[in-house]
Amino acid sequence: MLDRFIWGDVDRISPEAPVPVLRVRSESYRLGGAANVIHNIHTLGGKVTACGVIGRDEAGRRLLQGLQEIGISGKGVFSESHFQTTQKSRVIALPRHQQIVRLDRENHGEIRSGVLKKIRQFVEQRVKRCDGIVISDYGKGVIHPELLDLIADLIKRKNLICVADPKKENFKAYRNATLVTPNREEASQAAGIEIHDESSLREAGRRLLQLWQSKALLITRGPEGMSLFRPGREMRHFSTEAREMFDVTGAGDTVVAACSLALAGGSTYEEAAVIANLAAGLVGDEVGTVAVPLAKLRKVVQGQK
């Protein structure tokens, strides 16, 4: 996805309708969605290969250029003539950085089977050089049951780390992942339980471990922190550090990136959760989609000791 930000000043209400008038100062573009996960893995010191789909449009060209500018190969990013690159445009009023509205442009048709086949072939070929696979699912069509079946088989045969950020379109298709990282709403939907207290949270976690056959589950709960589940073990909570948060755009992507790198590097699930929690907190220090630098995270981690 491509994240577009339109920055400006608001000092009056439109005479045409009761809406603010934004005097545009500037525009900026940042890597979003799965590309934001890739960006965070890169800035946190990992080597990462991109795989996904873009449209043959201006947003797709900007996205591919953004990946290339940080040294990420575009060989696994396939362009589809009938596909519209997902672009989220956020209108931000200064100086308080208040988001006025978000405009989404996205694909509404299916991705051709030939492109999906190329993705499966790319994953199967490149996995030989990787320690793990990250599934950043936004429900736009790239992640689908056939691809998830392939990845589940690769994980098992090659003993790979796999971290999956799920979406409802594929809730029943995930399996064998090392770690799955739904937010509270996604966990509630997938488990069929409204999470409203510790008891319902515990039951949802138990059901999802069974449903997804994963080694661990990390439910992100916004200001309430994160909850880690593992088969046969007690639920563990990780509190969010109390701090002023300007913006949480992309925080879930940062959690996925940090957990993936931590687990691939030999961390325990508990250590990965702590690192991801701290990294996500750094995202809220700035406005918009942010890739967390390793030096900044290291400084915060050392401050916890």
Secondary structure as a PSIPRED ss2 file (coil, helix, strand):
# PSIPRED VFORMAT (PSIPRED V4.0)

   1 M C   1.000  0.000  0.000
   2 L E   0.000  0.000  1.000
   3 D E   0.000  0.000  1.000
   4 R E   0.000  0.000  1.000
   5 F E   0.000  0.000  1.000
   6 I E   0.000  0.000  1.000
   7 W E   0.000  0.000  1.000
   8 G E   0.000  0.000  1.000
   9 D E   0.000  0.000  1.000
  10 V E   0.000  0.000  1.000
  11 D E   0.000  0.000  1.000
  12 R E   0.000  0.000  1.000
  13 I E   0.000  0.000  1.000
  14 S C   1.000  0.000  0.000
  15 P C   1.000  0.000  0.000
  16 E C   1.000  0.000  0.000
  17 A C   1.000  0.000  0.000
  18 P C   1.000  0.000  0.000
  19 V C   1.000  0.000  0.000
  20 P E   0.000  0.000  1.000
  21 V E   0.000  0.000  1.000
  22 L E   0.000  0.000  1.000
  23 R E   0.000  0.000  1.000
  24 V E   0.000  0.000  1.000
  25 R E   0.000  0.000  1.000
  26 S E   0.000  0.000  1.000
  27 E E   0.000  0.000  1.000
  28 S E   0.000  0.000  1.000
  29 Y E   0.000  0.000  1.000
  30 R E   0.000  0.000  1.000
  31 L E   0.000  0.000  1.000
  32 G C   1.000  0.000  0.000
  33 G C   1.000  0.000  0.000
  34 A H   0.000  1.000  0.000
  35 A H   0.000  1.000  0.000
  36 N H   0.000  1.000  0.000
  37 V H   0.000  1.000  0.000
  38 I H   0.000  1.000  0.000
  39 H H   0.000  1.000  0.000
  40 N H   0.000  1.000  0.000
  41 I H   0.000  1.000  0.000
  42 H H   0.000  1.000  0.000
  43 T H   0.000  1.000  0.000
  44 L C   1.000  0.000  0.000
  45 G C   1.000  0.000  0.000
  46 G C   1.000  0.000  0.000
  47 K C   1.000  0.000  0.000
  48 V C   1.000  0.000  0.000
  49 T C   1.000  0.000  0.000
  50 A C   1.000  0.000  0.000
  51 C C   1.000  0.000  0.000
  52 G E   0.000  0.000  1.000
  53 V E   0.000  0.000  1.000
  54 I E   0.000  0.000  1.000
  55 G E   0.000  0.000  1.000
  56 R C   1.000  0.000  0.000
  57 D C   1.000  0.000  0.000
  58 E H   0.000  1.000  0.000
  59 A H   0.000  1.000  0.000
  60 G H   0.000  1.000  0.000
  61 R H   0.000  1.000  0.000
  62 R H   0.000  1.000  0.000
  63 L H   0.000  1.000  0.000
  64 L H   0.000  1.000  0.000
  65 Q H   0.000  1.000  0.000
  66 G H   0.000  1.000  0.000
  67 L H   0.000  1.000  0.000
  68 Q H   0.000  1.000  0.000
  69 E H   0.000  1.000  0.000
  70 I C   1.000  0.000  0.000
  71 G C   1.000  0.000  0.000
  72 I C   1.000  0.000  0.000
  73 S C   1.000  0.000  0.000
  74 G C   1.000  0.000  0.000
  75 K C   1.000  0.000  0.000
  76 G C   1.000  0.000  0.000
  77 V E   0.000  0.000  1.000
  78 F E   0.000  0.000  1.000
  79 S E   0.000  0.000  1.000
  80 E E   0.000  0.000  1.000
  81 S C   1.000  0.000  0.000
  82 H C   1.000  0.000  0.000
  83 F C   1.000  0.000  0.000
  84 Q C   1.000  0.000  0.000
  85 T C   1.000  0.000  0.000
  86 T C   1.000  0.000  0.000
  87 Q E   0.000  0.000  1.000
  88 K E   0.000  0.000  1.000
  89 S E   0.000  0.000  1.000
  90 R E   0.000  0.000  1.000
  91 V E   0.000  0.000  1.000
  92 I E   0.000  0.000  1.000
  93 A E   0.000  0.000  1.000
  94 L E   0.000  0.000  1.000
  95 P C   1.000  0.000  0.000
  96 R C   1.000  0.000  0.000
  97 H C   1.000  0.000  0.000
  98 Q E   0.000  0.000  1.000
  99 Q E   0.000  0.000  1.000
 100 I E   0.000  0.000  1.000
 101 V E   0.000  0.000  1.000
 102 R E   0.000  0.000  1.000
 103 L E   0.000  0.000  1.000
 104 D E   0.000  0.000  1.000
 105 R E   0.000  0.000  1.000
 106 E C   1.000  0.000  0.000
 107 N C   1.000  0.000  0.000
 108 H C   1.000  0.000  0.000
 109 G C   1.000  0.000  0.000
 110 E C   1.000  0.000  0.000
 111 I C   1.000  0.000  0.000
 112 R C   1.000  0.000  0.000
 113 S H   0.000  1.000  0.000
 114 G H   0.000  1.000  0.000
 115 V H   0.000  1.000  0.000
 116 L H   0.000  1.000  0.000
 117 K H   0.000  1.000  0.000
 118 K H   0.000  1.000  0.000
 119 I H   0.000  1.000  0.000
 120 R H   0.000  1.000  0.000
 121 Q H   0.000  1.000  0.000
 122 F H   0.000  1.000  0.000
 123 V H   0.000  1.000  0.000
 124 E H   0.000  1.000  0.000
 125 Q H   0.000  1.000  0.000
 126 R H   0.000  1.000  0.000
 127 V H   0.000  1.000  0.000
 128 K H   0.000  1.000  0.000
 129 R H   0.000  1.000  0.000
 130 C C   1.000  0.000  0.000
 131 D C   1.000  0.000  0.000
 132 G E   0.000  0.000  1.000
 133 I E   0.000  0.000  1.000
 134 V E   0.000  0.000  1.000
 135 I E   0.000  0.000  1.000
 136 S E   0.000  0.000  1.000
 137 D C   1.000  0.000  0.000
 138 Y C   1.000  0.000  0.000
 139 G C   1.000  0.000  0.000
 140 K C   1.000  0.000  0.000
 141 G C   1.000  0.000  0.000
 142 V C   1.000  0.000  0.000
 143 I C   1.000  0.000  0.000
 144 H C   1.000  0.000  0.000
 145 P H   0.000  1.000  0.000
 146 E H   0.000  1.000  0.000
 147 L H   0.000  1.000  0.000
 148 L H   0.000  1.000  0.000
 149 D H   0.000  1.000  0.000
 150 L H   0.000  1.000  0.000
 151 I H   0.000  1.000  0.000
 152 A H   0.000  1.000  0.000
 153 D H   0.000  1.000  0.000
 154 L H   0.000  1.000  0.000
 155 I H   0.000  1.000  0.000
 156 K H   0.000  1.000  0.000
 157 R H   0.000  1.000  0.000
 158 K H   0.000  1.000  0.000
 159 N C   1.000  0.000  0.000
 160 L C   1.000  0.000  0.000
 161 I E   0.000  0.000  1.000
 162 C E   0.000  0.000  1.000
 163 V E   0.000  0.000  1.000
 164 A E   0.000  0.000  1.000
 165 D E   0.000  0.000  1.000
 166 P C   1.000  0.000  0.000
 167 K C   1.000  0.000  0.000
 168 K H   0.000  1.000  0.000
 169 E H   0.000  1.000  0.000
 170 N H   0.000  1.000  0.000
 171 F C   1.000  0.000  0.000
 172 K C   1.000  0.000  0.000
 173 A C   1.000  0.000  0.000
 174 Y C   1.000  0.000  0.000
 175 R C   1.000  0.000  0.000
 176 N C   1.000  0.000  0.000
 177 A C   1.000  0.000  0.000
 178 T C   1.000  0.000  0.000
 179 L E   0.000  0.000  1.000
 180 V E   0.000  0.000  1.000
 181 T C   1.000  0.000  0.000
 182 P C   1.000  0.000  0.000
 183 N E   0.000  0.000  1.000
 184 R H   0.000  1.000  0.000
 185 E H   0.000  1.000  0.000
 186 E H   0.000  1.000  0.000
 187 A H   0.000  1.000  0.000
 188 S H   0.000  1.000  0.000
 189 Q H   0.000  1.000  0.000
 190 A H   0.000  1.000  0.000
 191 A H   0.000  1.000  0.000
 192 G C   1.000  0.000  0.000
 193 I C   1.000  0.000  0.000
 194 E C   1.000  0.000  0.000
 195 I C   1.000  0.000  0.000
 196 H C   1.000  0.000  0.000
 197 D C   1.000  0.000  0.000
 198 E H   0.000  1.000  0.000
 199 S H   0.000  1.000  0.000
 200 S H   0.000  1.000  0.000
 201 L H   0.000  1.000  0.000
 202 R H   0.000  1.000  0.000
 203 E H   0.000  1.000  0.000
 204 A H   0.000  1.000  0.000
 205 G H   0.000  1.000  0.000
 206 R H   0.000  1.000  0.000
 207 R H   0.000  1.000  0.000
 208 L H   0.000  1.000  0.000
 209 L H   0.000  1.000  0.000
 210 Q H   0.000  1.000  0.000
 211 L H   0.000  1.000  0.000
 212 W H   0.000  1.000  0.000
 213 Q C   1.000  0.000  0.000
 214 S C   1.000  0.000  0.000
 215 K C   1.000  0.000  0.000
 216 A E   0.000  0.000  1.000
 217 L E   0.000  0.000  1.000
 218 L E   0.000  0.000  1.000
 219 I E   0.000  0.000  1.000
 220 T E   0.000  0.000  1.000
 221 R C   1.000  0.000  0.000
 222 G H   0.000  1.000  0.000
 223 P H   0.000  1.000  0.000
 224 E H   0.000  1.000  0.000
 225 G C   1.000  0.000  0.000
 226 M E   0.000  0.000  1.000
 227 S E   0.000  0.000  1.000
 228 L E   0.000  0.000  1.000
 229 F E   0.000  0.000  1.000
 230 R C   1.000  0.000  0.000
 231 P C   1.000  0.000  0.000
 232 G C   1.000  0.000  0.000
 233 R C   1.000  0.000  0.000
 234 E C   1.000  0.000  0.000
 235 M C   1.000  0.000  0.000
 236 R E   0.000  0.000  1.000
 237 H E   0.000  0.000  1.000
 238 F E   0.000  0.000  1.000
 239 S C   1.000  0.000  0.000
 240 T C   1.000  0.000  0.000
 241 E C   1.000  0.000  0.000
 242 A C   1.000  0.000  0.000
 243 R C   1.000  0.000  0.000
 244 E C   1.000  0.000  0.000
 245 M C   1.000  0.000  0.000
 246 F C   1.000  0.000  0.000
 247 D C   1.000  0.000  0.000
 248 V C   1.000  0.000  0.000
 249 T C   1.000  0.000  0.000
 250 G C   1.000  0.000  0.000
 251 A H   0.000  1.000  0.000
 252 G H   0.000  1.000  0.000
 253 D H   0.000  1.000  0.000
 254 T H   0.000  1.000  0.000
 255 V H   0.000  1.000  0.000
 256 V H   0.000  1.000  0.000
 257 A H   0.000  1.000  0.000
 258 A H   0.000  1.000  0.000
 259 C H   0.000  1.000  0.000
 260 S H   0.000  1.000  0.000
 261 L H   0.000  1.000  0.000
 262 A H   0.000  1.000  0.000
 263 L H   0.000  1.000  0.000
 264 A H   0.000  1.000  0.000
 265 G C   1.000  0.000  0.000
 266 G C   1.000  0.000  0.000
 267 S C   1.000  0.000  0.000
 268 T C   1.000  0.000  0.000
 269 Y H   0.000  1.000  0.000
 270 E H   0.000  1.000  0.000
 271 E H   0.000  1.000  0.000
 272 A H   0.000  1.000  0.000
 273 A H   0.000  1.000  0.000
 274 V H   0.000  1.000  0.000
 275 I H   0.000  1.000  0.000
 276 A H   0.000  1.000  0.000
 277 N H   0.000  1.000  0.000
 278 L H   0.000  1.000  0.000
 279 A H   0.000  1.000  0.000
 280 A H   0.000  1.000  0.000
 281 G H   0.000  1.000  0.000
 282 L H   0.000  1.000  0.000
 283 V H   0.000  1.000  0.000
 284 G C   1.000  0.000  0.000
 285 D C   1.000  0.000  0.000
 286 E C   1.000  0.000  0.000
 287 V C   1.000  0.000  0.000
 288 G C   1.000  0.000  0.000
 289 T C   1.000  0.000  0.000
 290 V C   1.000  0.000  0.000
 291 A C   1.000  0.000  0.000
 292 V C   1.000  0.000  0.000
 293 P C   1.000  0.000  0.000
 294 L H   0.000  1.000  0.000
 295 A H   0.000  1.000  0.000
 296 K H   0.000  1.000  0.000
 297 L H   0.000  1.000  0.000
 298 R H   0.000  1.000  0.000
 299 K H   0.000  1.000  0.000
 300 V H   0.000  1.000  0.000
 301 V H   0.000  1.000  0.000
 302 Q H   0.000  1.000  0.000
 303 G H   0.000  1.000  0.000
 304 Q H   0.000  1.000  0.000
 305 K C   1.000  0.000  0.000
